[in-house]
Amino acid sequence: MNRPFSTLREFLRHETAGGLVLMGVALTAIIIANSPLSPAYFAALETYIGPLSLRHWINDALMAIFFLLVGLEIKREVLDGQLSTWSRRALPGIAALGGMVVPGLIFVGFNVSDPMALRGWAIPAATDIAFALGVLSLLGSRVPVSLKVFLAALAIIDDLGAVVVIALFYTEQLNIFPLLGALMVFSVLRALNAFGHNRLGLYLAFGVLLWVFVLMSGIHATIAGVLLALTIPIRTTPGKPEASPEVSPLHRLEHALHRPVAFLIVPIFGFANAGVSFANVSSAVVGDTLAVGVAAGLVFGKLIGVFGTVVLMVRAGWADLPVDATWQQTLGVALLCGIGFTMSLFIGLLAFHDPAMQERVKYGILAGSLIAGVAGFTVLRFSKPLPLTMQNRWSA
């Protein structure tokens, strides 16, 4: 087994287990938010620790580490893994694009008459890889490994798109001097890479300084994690296409971050942001275009965008279905792409500062993700595997 594929399989195992933990944590947060402990829960999140509230430390600092890992995964997969060639990028890449554009269009269709609500157009465009792979893990061997790889690759590209969207559309005001400071630190990090420095401690020290400057610049602080990831060296062994983890700082850092991000950082974020009270929910929520637009974008937008794109590419002869996968199984995975929990919540917090609008967004995310998850699980649970006599050419 080659190194890139074994690395991706290890990644899938971490994300799968992390997704199951995230499910439990999200459910716990919802229960607490609707219990007598609710006032203490929300008050604790607004408690200030130094210059930031606890919620902001979680969303701006801890999530910067999450985005650092996202950046490392994107860089490794593009340079050294399952996205290292155009043929491997084609199907998950175009499917990810369709899975971002169509949900956004559906959301806009529901909210075209509300300029304020339109700020949330990117909320249903995100896929939560941990949640989606967690659902897949419940199905065991019923789902071909190639479909899990396809889903992981699609979600990684989806994360890249989310990073770009956050940087371009959710930066409200730029402060020039901190921005120049961030550019200087980023240049130093690039120079360290260019001169062959492999000491992770040095990169991480400058990374903290980069985070401070980005936080002060007006760009969301989590982007510092992605910028730092771009500078971490990935050294290749001469004569071999894959990177050697013994000499690659990127592989060492990625490996070190997987468990704390999957089992600590993302669950903490989920616990802090999934708590939504249903005490004041009424039938009016069903007609709330903001909540319904988010839910419809996640359920129908992802289905149409991802599955529709795959159908077009396969029928046109530009790609093949993943190995041993059927159309029904691919449909089920496309539905699971509508689970948009972590990144959707994050974008929702950036899009709206009004707590009431954030609550409405959470209703839509929870409803859409639940419907997409149950529908995807059901389709995959009752899907029939591809007959052994049939084969296709898509290589994982």
N, C-alpha and C positions, 0 to 999 in steps of 0.2 A: 504494500500500500504506500503510495507516495505521501510526502510530508504535507502538502497543502490539504489533501483530503482528510488525513488523520487529524490535522489541526482543526478543520471544520467540524469533524465529528465530535471532537472534544468540546468545541464551542457549543454544539447542539445539545450535548449532555448538560452543560452548565445552564444554558438558557431554558431548557426543559424543566429542570428542577427548580430554577429560579421562578419560572412562571407559576408553578404550583404553590410556591411560598407566597408569591404576589397575590394569587387568588384568595388565599386564606387571610392575608393582611388586609386586602381591600374589603372583604366581607366583615372583618373585625371592626374596621373604621366606620363602616356604615351602621353596624349594630351600636357602637358607642355613640355615634352622632344622633341616634334615635333612642337613647337611653337617658336615665338621670345623670349620667356622667358627661352629657353633651356640653354643658357650660364650662366645665373644667377642661375638656378636650379643646374647645375653640379658644379659650383664654390662654392655655399653655402655648398654642401656636403663635399667638400675638405677643408673647412675652419677649422683651428685648434682652438680648445678650450682646453687650457692647453696642456697636453701631447698627446692628440689624436685628430684626425679630427672628424668633426660632424658625418661622416659616420661610423667611428670606434666606437664612443660613442653609436651610435644606434645599430650597429651589435655586439659589444662586451659587452656593459653594459645593455642597455635596453633588448636585447635578452636574457641576463642571467636571467632576471625576467621571461621572457616567458618560458625558460627552467626550472626555479624553479616551475612554475605552471604545466608544463608537468610532472616533477618528482613527484609532489604532487598527480596528477591525476593517474599516474601509480601506485604509492604506495597504494593509497586508493582503487583503483579498484582491485588490486591483494590481498590486505589484507581484504577488507571490502565490495567489490562491485561485479560488474558483471563478474569479472575475478577471483573471490575468490575460485573457484573450478575448477578442471581439466576439468570437463564436459563442463563448461561454456567457458573455455579458448580454447578448442579444435578447434572448427570451425573458429572463428575469428583469433586465433593464427596461425594455419597452413595456412589459407588463406593469412594472413599478410606476412608469410614467403615466400609463393609462389609469392606474389605481390612485394617482394623485389628481389628475385633471378632472376626471368624471365626478368624483365625490365633491370637488370644489364647485363644479358647475351645478350640481344638484342643490348644494347648499345655497348658492347664489339665486337659483330659481325660486327657492322658498322665501328668501329674504331680500329680493331685489328692491322692494319698496321701503326698506329700512336701512339707511346708510350706516347707522351705528352698528347694527348687527352684521353688516357685510364684512366688518373687520375679522370676523371669525371664519372666513372662507376656507382657511387651511386646516381647521380643526379636524374634519373628517378625512383628511388626506393622509393621515399617519396610520401606520400599522404597529402594534405592540408585539414584537417578535417573541418576548418571553411568554406572554399570555397565549399567543397562537401555538407556539411549540409545546407549551404546557398542555393544551387541549389535545394536540397530536399525540403526546406521550400516553394519554389515557386510552388510545386506540392500539397501542403496541405495534405488532407486525402487520396490522391491517393496512397501514400506509407505507408505500415503498420509500426506502431511504432517499431515493432521488427526488421525491416530492418534498421531503423535509429540507434537503439541500436547496431546492428551488425556492422554497419559502424563505429560508435563511438569506439566500442571495438577494431575493426581491426586497426583503425587509431592510437589509444593509443599504441597498441603493435608495430605498424609501427614506432611511435615516439621513442619507446624504442630501436628498432633496429637502427634507425638513430643516436641516442645518442652513441650507442656502435661503430657504423661505424666511427663517427666523432672522438671519442677518440682513436680508434685503427689505423685508416688509414689517418687521416688528422692532425696528430701531427708531425711536421717536425723536431723539435729540442727540446730536454729537457734540462732545466737548473736545476741542481741537488739541489742547495740550496733553491731556491723558491719552488721547488717540495717538499722538506723535510718540509718546512714551511707549505705548504698546507696540508700535511699529519698530521702534529702536530695539526693544527687547526681543521681538520676533526676528529681527535681523541678526542679533547676536546668536540666537538659537540656530538659525540657518547657517551661520558661519561656523558654529561648533560642529554641526553635521558635516559641512563641507571639508573641514580640516580633520575629520575622522575621530573626533572625541566620542568615546563610548561610555563615559561615566554617567549613569542615570541620575545620580544625586545632583549633578551640576544642572542637568536639563530640568529636573523637578524644582530646584531652587529658583531658576529663572522663570519656570512656569508659574510659581506662586506670584512673583512680581508681575508677570504678564496678566494674571487674573485680576490683580489689584488695579492695574491701568485700564483694562477692558471694562471692569465694573464702573470705574469713574468716568469712562469715555461716553457712556450712554448706550453702547452696544451691550446686548445681554451678556452677562459674565460667563455663561456656559460656553460661548464661542471660543473663549480662551483655551478650553480643553481641546477643542478640535484643532486650533492653531498649534498648540503644543504637540499634539499627535503628529502633525505634518512634519515636524522637525526631528522626531525621534528616529535614529538611524535603523535601517533594516539592511544589514550586511549580508551579502550572498557569498556562498562558497564558490571559488573559481571552478568553472567547468560543470557546475550543477545549476539547474533552473530554480531550485527552491532555496530559501534562506536557511541558514544553519542556526538553530536556536542557541547554540553554544557561544556564538559570536554576535548575535543580534540583540541589541538593547530593546528593540520593539517587541520581539517575542517574549523576552523576560518580563517586561512591564505588562504586556497584555496578559500573560499567564498569572502574574501577581495580582492583577486587578479583577480577574473574572469572578472569583468567589466573593470578595467583599462587595462588588457592585451587584451581583445577582442576589446575594443573600442578606445584604445589609442596606446598601444605598438605595436601590430601587424599591425595596419594601418600605423603607422609611419614607420615601417620597410618596408612595402609594398610600401609606397610613395617614400622612399629613394632608393629602389632597383628595382622597376618595370619600372622606366623611361628608355626607350630605344628608341633611335632615328632610324627612318626608312629612313633617308635621303640618306644613302649610300647603302641601300639594293638593290641588283640586283638579277637576275635570278640565279646567282651562289649560293645563299643561299639554293636553293632547292637541290643542289647537295653537300652541305656542310655536311660531315659525322658527325661532332660534333653536329650540330643543329638537323639534321635528326635523329641521334641516340638517342638524348634526347627525341624528339617528338615521335618517334616510340616506345621507351621504355615506355613512359607514356601511350600512347593510346593502343598499342597492348600488351605490356609487362604486364601491370596491368590487362588488360582484360583476357589474357591467364593465368597469374599467380593466380589471385584471383578467377575468375569464374571456371577455370579448376580445381583448388584445391577443390572448393566446390563440383563440380560435382563428382570428384573422391571420396571424403569423404562420400557424400550422397549415391552414388551408392554402395560403399563398406559397407554401414550400420554403419559407424563410427560416423555419425552425421545426423541430420535432418535439413531441411530448416527452417529458422526463421518462427515463427508462422504467418499464414495467408499470407505468401509470395509465389509468383509463380516463376517459373524458369525465365520468362521474366523480372520480377521485380528485381530478383537477378542479372541478366545480366546487367540491367541498373545501379544498384549500383556498380557493378564491373567496369563499364565504368567510373563512377564518381570517383573511386579511382585513375584514371589517372590524376586528377587535382592535380598537385604537386607544387603549387605556392610557398608558404612561405618557407617550408623546402628545396625544390629543389633549390630555389634561394640561400638559405643560404649555402647549400653544394657546389653549383657552385662557390660561392665567396671563399670558402675554397680551392676548387680544383685548381682554376686558379687565378693567380695574374695578368696576362696579361689582360688589359682592353678589347683588341680586342677579346680574347677568351671568356671573360665574356659576351660580347655583343652577340656572337654567341650562347652561352648557353641560354641567355635570349630569343633569337628568338625561340629556340627549346622548352623552357618551356612554353612560351606564346602560341605558336602554338599547342603544344601537349595538354596543359590544356584546351584551347578553344575547340579543337576538341573533347576531352574526355567529357567535360562538356555539350556541345551541343548534342553529341550522347547519353550520359546517360540520359539527360533531355528528349530527343525525345522518347527513348525506354520506359521510365517510364510514359511519358505523354500518350502514346497510349497503354499501357499495361492494360490488363483486370484483375480485382481483383479475388482472389480465391473464387470459389463458397462457399456459406455458409455451404453447406453440407459436404465440405471437411475440414479436420483438419490435423495438424501434431503435432509432439511432442516437437519440439525445444522450450525451455522456455526462455523468455527474463528475 
